[in-house]
Amino acid sequence: MPVSPYRPRNPGHDYYGRGVYLVTLVVSGRQPLLSSFAAEIGREERLDPTPLGEAVLQSWQQTPAIQATHGNRVEVHASVCMPDHFHGVIEVLEPMPWSLGDIIQAFKATCTARWQAMQGLPSSSNRPISVDCQRPDAPAWLRTKALVHHTEGALVRNLSHKQRQEFYALVGRSQRPLFDDNYDDTVCLDERHRTAMIAYVDDNPRRALLRRRLPDVMRRCLHVRIGERSYGAFGNLFLLRWARKVQVQCHRRHPVSRLPYETTADYAAEHDRWLSAILAGQTVIVTPGISRGEQLMKNECLAKGYPFIHLQDQPIGPYWKPERSRFDACANGSLLILAPWDLDAMGDVAGVPSDSSYSRFHNLNTLAKEICSFEGEARILRD
């Protein structure tokens, strides 16, 4: 069994048992090697796999047959090569002697070997490191390790992560693996989630094309300063400049009747007020969409294309993307998603810990109120 140089995304999960996973692999250095944007005259732009991308997709389809020889029963579903990363959905059909990490590592090694063969190079994963031990610029550990294991031919794949990085720096980019050492996996929760995973993979080229065509309304910023706070942002930042911003905040229960707030006449009256403001123009709704009443207004904004600033507690990192409904709203220019970086640092609410859902609900609504009163210029600190 191979040794997996990865840390599982969900440490408590059984990666030897049955399951369905959305796997993402990133090309080393984020180089756009797997696909490219192309268009014929008079036709819309499209995303086409490169010859290397075709080889990666073919290797993915061959994974079940290869793994069957090791006693691992898996099935692969949707897959796509984006310019600098790969998405694939894989299903483990029965408990295995290998872990998911071992299987993905074997797939990555196959892709690297095919990439290097296309360049006329030998596979680096099976390269005996002893061939480089005599180089004057080789680190001391390499000379020692290679000489000690010279007779059995110590291999690159047996090195630690740090040693591999030093080795690749020594021998050059051509000997590096095609993909980064680690990868991301999302564990499927149920059949609905499985369908969403496959739809996400199939929809990736369209999303990439939209981001390419509409950079102003599909912008991802890691740090945007709004007033005194820093946010991650995705979408149409111009919505922050709109003349009027209206907060939607609803508690779960009516303060007097204790009925679900969204079922009361007070909610209906507030909804009419919000809708009138939107239809009057130059008004953007601001809400975290946590309580049921807030969720209803959030969903109405997404469905009807109303201008909307959505506050979320999930961070927006370099590769984060929203799900389809919010992604399409961003593409329409009607949505800006904001994620405060220091939400839990805002403190407890009524003695309830700051990382609880109760305190986050109140703190996100505090931020919504701040944004509604914000009249300055947002400063982009880092894209």
C-alpha positions as CSV (number, residue, x, y, z in Angstrom):
1,M,0.0,0.0,0.0
2,P,1.4,3.5,-0.9
3,V,2.1,6.0,1.9
4,S,-0.3,9.0,1.6
5,P,1.4,12.4,2.1
6,Y,-1.9,14.2,2.9
7,R,-4.0,15.3,5.8
8,P,-7.7,14.4,5.5
9,R,-10.0,17.4,5.3
10,N,-12.4,15.7,7.7
11,P,-10.1,14.0,10.4
12,G,-12.9,12.0,12.0
13,H,-14.2,10.5,8.7
14,D,-13.5,6.9,7.6
15,Y,-11.6,7.3,4.3
16,Y,-11.4,3.5,3.9
17,G,-15.2,3.0,3.9
18,R,-18.0,3.6,1.5
19,G,-18.6,7.2,0.5
20,V,-18.9,9.7,-2.3
21,Y,-16.4,12.6,-2.6
22,L,-15.9,15.8,-4.6
23,V,-12.1,16.0,-5.1
24,T,-10.2,19.1,-6.2
25,L,-6.5,18.9,-7.3
26,V,-4.5,22.1,-8.1
27,V,-1.7,22.2,-10.7
28,S,1.6,23.1,-9.0
29,G,2.2,26.8,-9.3
30,R,-1.4,27.3,-10.5
31,Q,-0.1,27.0,-14.1
32,P,-2.9,26.8,-16.7
33,L,-1.9,23.5,-18.2
34,L,-5.1,21.5,-18.3
35,S,-7.5,23.6,-20.4
36,S,-7.8,26.9,-22.2
37,F,-10.4,29.4,-23.4
38,A,-11.0,29.3,-27.1
39,A,-13.5,30.6,-29.6
40,E,-14.1,30.2,-33.3
41,I,-15.1,33.2,-35.4
42,G,-18.7,34.1,-34.8
43,R,-19.1,31.7,-31.9
44,E,-19.1,32.1,-28.1
45,E,-15.9,31.4,-26.2
46,R,-15.6,27.9,-24.7
47,L,-13.3,26.0,-22.4
48,D,-11.3,23.2,-24.2
49,P,-9.0,20.7,-22.5
50,T,-5.4,20.7,-23.6
51,P,-3.8,17.4,-24.7
52,L,-2.5,17.1,-21.1
53,G,-6.1,17.8,-19.8
54,E,-7.4,15.0,-22.1
55,A,-4.8,12.7,-20.6
56,V,-5.8,13.6,-17.1
57,L,-9.5,13.0,-17.9
58,Q,-8.6,9.7,-19.5
59,S,-6.6,8.7,-16.4
60,W,-9.6,9.5,-14.2
61,Q,-11.8,7.3,-16.2
62,Q,-9.3,4.4,-16.0
63,T,-9.0,4.7,-12.2
64,P,-11.7,2.1,-11.4
65,A,-10.0,-0.6,-13.5
66,I,-6.6,0.2,-12.1
67,Q,-7.8,0.2,-8.5
68,A,-9.7,-3.1,-9.0
69,T,-6.3,-4.8,-9.4
70,H,-5.5,-3.7,-5.9
71,G,-8.8,-4.8,-4.4
72,N,-10.4,-1.4,-4.3
73,R,-13.9,-1.0,-5.8
74,V,-14.5,2.6,-6.9
75,E,-16.6,4.3,-9.5
76,V,-15.9,7.8,-11.0
77,H,-18.6,10.2,-12.0
78,A,-18.4,13.8,-13.2
79,S,-15.0,15.3,-13.9
80,V,-13.7,18.5,-15.5
81,C,-10.3,20.1,-16.2
82,M,-10.2,23.8,-15.5
83,P,-7.1,25.7,-16.6
84,D,-5.2,25.3,-13.4
85,H,-7.2,22.7,-11.4
86,F,-9.2,19.5,-11.7
87,H,-12.5,18.5,-10.2
88,G,-13.8,14.9,-10.0
89,V,-16.5,13.0,-8.1
90,I,-15.4,9.5,-7.0
91,E,-17.5,6.9,-5.2
92,V,-16.1,4.2,-2.9
93,L,-18.4,1.2,-3.3
94,E,-17.2,-1.0,-0.4
95,P,-14.6,-0.9,2.3
96,M,-11.0,-0.9,0.9
97,P,-7.5,-1.9,1.9
98,W,-6.4,1.5,0.6
99,S,-7.7,4.9,1.8
100,L,-9.1,7.6,-0.5
101,G,-5.8,9.4,-0.1
102,D,-3.9,6.5,-1.4
103,I,-6.2,6.3,-4.5
104,I,-5.9,10.0,-5.2
105,Q,-2.1,9.8,-4.7
106,A,-1.9,7.0,-7.3
107,F,-4.1,9.0,-9.7
108,K,-1.8,12.0,-9.3
109,A,1.3,9.9,-9.9
110,T,-0.2,8.5,-13.1
111,C,-1.0,12.1,-14.3
112,T,2.5,13.2,-13.5
113,A,4.0,10.3,-15.4
114,R,1.9,11.0,-18.4
115,W,2.7,14.7,-18.3
116,Q,6.5,14.0,-18.1
117,A,6.2,11.4,-20.9
118,M,4.6,14.0,-23.1
119,Q,7.7,16.1,-22.5
120,G,10.0,13.2,-23.3
121,L,11.1,12.9,-19.6
122,P,11.2,9.9,-17.3
123,S,8.7,9.7,-14.5
124,S,10.0,11.6,-11.5
125,S,8.0,9.6,-8.9
126,N,10.1,6.5,-9.7
127,R,13.3,8.5,-10.2
128,P,16.1,7.1,-8.0
129,I,17.4,10.2,-6.0
130,S,20.9,8.7,-6.1
131,V,21.4,10.1,-9.6
132,D,21.5,13.6,-8.1
133,C,23.6,12.8,-5.0
134,Q,26.9,13.9,-6.5
135,R,25.8,17.4,-7.6
136,P,27.9,20.0,-5.7
137,D,24.7,22.1,-4.9
138,A,22.8,19.1,-3.5
139,P,21.9,19.4,0.2
140,A,23.7,17.3,2.7
141,W,20.7,15.1,3.5
142,L,20.3,14.2,-0.1
143,R,23.9,13.1,-0.5
144,T,23.8,11.0,2.7
145,K,20.3,9.5,2.0
146,A,21.1,8.7,-1.7
147,L,24.5,7.1,-0.8
148,V,23.1,5.0,2.0
149,H,20.2,3.7,-0.2
150,H,22.2,3.6,-3.4
151,T,21.8,-0.2,-3.9
152,E,18.1,-0.2,-3.5
153,G,17.5,3.1,-5.3
154,A,15.7,5.5,-2.9
155,L,12.8,7.1,-4.8
156,V,11.4,10.6,-4.8
157,R,8.0,9.4,-3.6
158,N,9.6,8.1,-0.4
159,L,10.9,11.6,0.7
160,S,9.2,13.8,3.2
161,H,7.2,16.9,2.0
162,K,10.1,19.2,2.9
163,Q,12.7,17.0,1.3
164,R,10.7,16.8,-1.9
165,Q,10.4,20.6,-2.1
166,E,14.2,20.9,-1.7
167,F,14.7,18.1,-4.3
168,Y,12.5,19.8,-6.9
169,A,14.2,23.1,-6.3
170,L,17.5,21.4,-7.1
171,V,16.4,19.4,-10.2
172,G,14.0,22.0,-11.7
173,R,10.3,22.3,-12.6
174,S,10.3,19.4,-15.1
175,Q,10.8,16.9,-12.2
176,R,8.0,18.4,-10.1
177,P,4.6,16.6,-9.9
178,L,1.8,17.9,-12.0
179,F,-0.4,18.6,-9.0
180,D,0.3,20.1,-5.5
181,D,1.0,17.6,-2.7
182,N,-2.3,18.1,-1.0
183,Y,-5.9,18.1,-2.3
184,D,-9.3,19.1,-1.2
185,D,-12.2,16.6,-0.7
186,T,-15.8,17.3,0.2
187,V,-17.7,14.3,1.7
188,C,-21.2,13.7,0.3
189,L,-23.9,13.9,2.9
190,D,-26.9,12.4,1.1
191,E,-28.4,11.8,-2.4
192,R,-29.3,15.5,-2.8
193,H,-25.8,16.5,-2.0
194,R,-24.4,13.9,-4.4
195,T,-26.6,15.4,-7.2
196,A,-25.4,18.9,-6.3
197,M,-21.7,17.8,-6.4
198,I,-22.1,16.4,-9.9
199,A,-24.0,19.5,-11.0
200,Y,-21.3,21.7,-9.6
201,V,-18.6,19.9,-11.6
202,D,-20.6,19.9,-14.8
203,D,-21.3,23.7,-14.3
204,N,-17.7,24.7,-13.7
205,P,-16.9,25.7,-17.3
206,R,-19.9,28.0,-17.5
207,R,-19.0,29.6,-14.2
208,A,-15.4,30.2,-15.4
209,L,-16.7,31.8,-18.6
210,L,-19.0,34.1,-16.7
211,R,-16.2,35.2,-14.4
212,R,-14.0,35.9,-17.4
213,R,-16.7,37.8,-19.3
214,L,-18.0,39.8,-16.3
215,P,-15.0,40.6,-14.1
216,D,-16.6,43.7,-12.5
217,V,-19.5,41.9,-11.0
218,M,-17.8,38.5,-10.4
219,R,-14.9,39.9,-8.5
220,R,-13.3,38.1,-5.5
221,C,-11.4,40.2,-3.0
222,L,-9.8,38.7,0.0
223,H,-9.6,41.9,2.0
224,V,-12.0,44.8,1.6
225,R,-12.0,47.6,4.2
226,I,-15.5,48.9,4.9
227,G,-15.4,51.5,7.6
228,E,-13.2,50.0,10.4
229,R,-13.7,46.3,9.4
230,S,-12.2,44.0,6.9
231,Y,-14.2,41.5,4.8
232,G,-13.7,38.9,2.1
233,A,-15.9,39.8,-0.8
234,F,-17.4,38.1,-3.9
235,G,-19.7,39.8,-6.4
236,N,-20.6,43.4,-7.3
237,L,-18.8,45.8,-5.1
238,F,-20.5,48.7,-6.7
239,L,-23.6,47.9,-4.6
240,L,-21.9,49.4,-1.6
241,R,-22.2,52.8,-3.4
242,W,-26.0,52.6,-3.8
243,A,-27.9,55.6,-2.4
244,R,-30.0,53.6,0.0
245,K,-29.3,50.3,1.8
246,V,-32.1,48.7,3.9
247,Q,-31.4,46.1,6.6
248,V,-33.7,43.1,6.8
249,Q,-33.6,41.7,10.4
250,C,-36.1,39.3,11.8
251,H,-36.1,37.4,15.1
252,R,-37.3,33.8,15.0
253,R,-40.3,34.6,17.3
254,H,-42.6,37.6,17.5
255,P,-41.7,39.5,20.7
256,V,-45.4,39.6,21.9
257,S,-47.3,36.6,20.4
258,R,-44.2,34.3,20.3
259,L,-45.4,33.0,17.0
260,P,-42.9,32.4,14.2
261,Y,-42.2,36.0,13.1
262,E,-42.5,35.3,9.4
263,T,-46.2,34.2,9.9
264,T,-47.3,37.5,11.6
265,A,-48.9,40.6,10.3
266,D,-45.8,42.6,11.4
267,Y,-43.6,40.6,9.1
268,A,-46.1,41.1,6.2
269,A,-46.0,44.9,6.8
270,E,-42.2,44.9,6.9
271,H,-42.0,42.8,3.8
272,D,-44.3,45.3,2.0
273,R,-42.0,48.2,3.1
274,W,-38.9,46.4,1.9
275,L,-40.5,45.5,-1.4
276,S,-41.7,49.1,-1.9
277,A,-38.2,50.4,-1.3
278,I,-36.7,48.0,-3.8
279,L,-39.2,48.8,-6.5
280,A,-38.7,52.6,-5.9
281,G,-35.1,52.1,-7.2
282,Q,-31.5,52.6,-5.9
283,T,-32.2,50.5,-2.8
284,V,-30.2,47.4,-1.9
285,I,-31.3,44.9,0.8
286,V,-28.7,43.9,3.4
287,T,-29.1,40.8,5.6
288,P,-27.2,37.7,6.7
289,G,-30.4,35.6,5.9
290,I,-30.2,33.5,9.1
291,S,-33.7,33.5,10.6
292,R,-36.6,32.2,8.6
293,G,-37.9,35.7,7.9
294,E,-34.5,36.8,6.7
295,Q,-34.1,33.6,4.6
296,L,-37.5,34.3,2.8
297,M,-36.4,37.8,1.9
298,K,-32.9,36.5,0.8
299,N,-34.5,33.9,-1.4
300,E,-36.9,36.4,-3.0
301,C,-34.0,38.7,-3.8
302,L,-32.0,35.8,-5.4
303,A,-35.0,34.6,-7.4
304,K,-36.2,38.0,-8.7
305,G,-32.8,39.7,-9.1
306,Y,-33.3,42.3,-6.5
307,P,-30.1,44.2,-5.4
308,F,-28.8,42.4,-2.4
309,I,-25.8,42.4,0.0
310,H,-25.5,39.1,1.8
311,L,-23.4,38.7,5.0
312,Q,-22.1,35.2,5.7
313,D,-20.0,33.7,8.5
314,Q,-18.1,31.4,6.1
315,P,-14.7,32.9,5.2
316,I,-14.0,33.8,1.6
317,G,-10.6,32.4,0.7
318,P,-8.6,32.5,-2.5
319,Y,-10.5,29.6,-4.2
320,W,-13.9,30.0,-2.5
321,K,-17.0,30.2,-4.8
322,P,-20.7,30.5,-4.0
323,E,-23.3,27.9,-4.9
324,R,-25.2,28.2,-8.2
325,S,-28.1,30.4,-7.1
326,R,-25.8,33.1,-5.6
327,F,-23.2,32.7,-8.4
328,D,-25.9,33.4,-11.0
329,A,-27.1,36.4,-9.0
330,C,-23.5,37.7,-8.9
331,A,-23.3,37.2,-12.7
332,N,-26.5,39.3,-13.0
333,G,-24.8,42.1,-11.0
334,S,-27.5,41.9,-8.3
335,L,-25.4,40.4,-5.4
336,L,-22.4,41.2,-3.3
337,I,-21.4,38.5,-0.7
338,L,-19.4,39.8,2.3
339,A,-17.7,37.6,4.9
340,P,-16.2,39.4,8.0
341,W,-12.7,38.2,8.9
342,D,-13.0,38.9,12.6
343,L,-16.6,38.0,13.3
344,D,-15.9,36.0,16.5
345,A,-13.7,38.9,17.8
346,M,-16.8,41.1,18.0
347,G,-17.4,39.4,21.4
348,D,-20.2,37.6,23.3
349,V,-23.8,38.6,23.1
350,A,-25.8,38.5,26.3
351,G,-23.1,36.3,27.8
352,V,-23.4,33.7,25.0
353,P,-20.0,32.7,23.5
354,S,-19.1,34.7,20.4
355,D,-18.7,31.5,18.2
356,S,-22.2,30.4,18.9
357,S,-25.0,30.7,16.4
358,Y,-26.9,33.1,18.7
359,S,-24.0,35.5,19.0
360,R,-23.1,35.2,15.3
361,F,-26.7,36.0,14.4
362,H,-26.7,39.2,16.4
363,N,-23.1,40.2,15.4
364,L,-23.8,39.7,11.7
365,N,-26.9,41.9,12.0
366,T,-24.8,44.5,13.8
367,L,-22.5,44.5,10.7
368,A,-25.5,44.7,8.4
369,K,-26.6,47.9,10.3
370,E,-23.1,49.3,9.9
371,I,-23.0,48.6,6.2
372,C,-26.4,50.3,5.8
373,S,-25.0,53.5,7.3
374,F,-21.7,53.3,5.4
375,E,-21.3,56.2,3.0
376,G,-17.6,56.1,2.3
377,E,-15.5,54.3,-0.3
378,A,-14.6,50.7,0.2
379,R,-10.9,50.1,0.1
380,I,-9.6,47.0,-1.6
381,L,-6.6,45.8,0.3
382,R,-6.0,42.5,-1.4
383,D,-7.6,40.7,-4.3
